[in-house]
Amino acid sequence: MLFLQSQEEVSDALSQVGYLPSTEIATTVFLATKLSKPILVEGPAGTGKTELAKALARAFSLELIRLQCYEGLDESRALYEWDYRKQLLALQAHAEQEVQSIFSSEFLLERPLLAALRGTTEKILLIDEVDRLEIETEALLLEVLAEFQVTVPELGTVTATSKPIVILTSNGMRELSEALKRRALYLYLDYPSQARERDIVCAAIPEIEEELADRLVSIVARLRSLDLKKSPSISETLDWARSLLALSVQALDDEVMASTLPILLKNRADIERAAKELLTRS
């Protein structure tokens, strides 16, 4: 696993690739590398959970392997499966005494969990939206998270020679099992404060005027205080800021906000409610 000297090294490296980590984030990543532990990152959608894994890959020049979780995900999509077509062709081409050879690495199709363990290069394994899995399917992850290994019955146990940094993300759709939680360090990411989001905007879009940045993060904070179906994410805040620059907007008046709210909100009822709130009280 990646060798790091301190939390400050993590913070500096992430900042250089445009991800501004809190002290808690930098400390958790540092400890994960020291203790060889996965990190379980929970929080509302759009708070930078997935982006943390991507930023770590950029910051330390690591390969990013992503397992996108969904209901119905099974072993053949998460761990491995055999290339049955290739095996059949081999059987047709070779004598019957060579049948056993079809269960070898040559015929193995790696899926994300196995791919993250094989090879000698350091990797980031992102297990995204783990809360979408059925509880029973979580058992697929436990051997990987606890021992950094996978058992392939026909080949034996595959153990990582270079342990990946594992980031699991959850939007809190369901409670995760205690067995999974015990194997990971825990990190909760909420929406940032206005001051922090302003810093994120200015770091990502250095050409934006400070006054405009202050105004737009203030509006985003107000939107998040409303009872919306989906609050604006950090990435949508950045999209809005870039859109305002593209439109050469100098000030956020009612007309501008009315025409650009769909950049922040992707639900008609949310847009109508936000427009009523902002255009009557701004």
Buried (B, 14 or more C-beta within 10 A) or exposed (E): BBEBEEBEBBBEBBBEEBBBBEEEBBBBBBBBBEEEBBBBBBBBBBBBBBBBBBBBBBBBEBBBBBBEBEEEBEBEBBBBBBBEEBBEEBBEEEEEEEEEEBBEEEBBEBBBBBBBBBBEEBBBBBBBBBBBBEEEBBBBBBBBBBBBEBEBEEEEEBEBEBBBBBBBBBBEEEEBBEBBBEBBBEBBBEBBEBEBBBBBBBEBBEEBBEEBBBBBBBBBBBBBEBEBEBBBBBBBBBBBBBBBBEEEBEEBEEEBBBEBBEBBBEEEEBBEBBBEBBBEEE
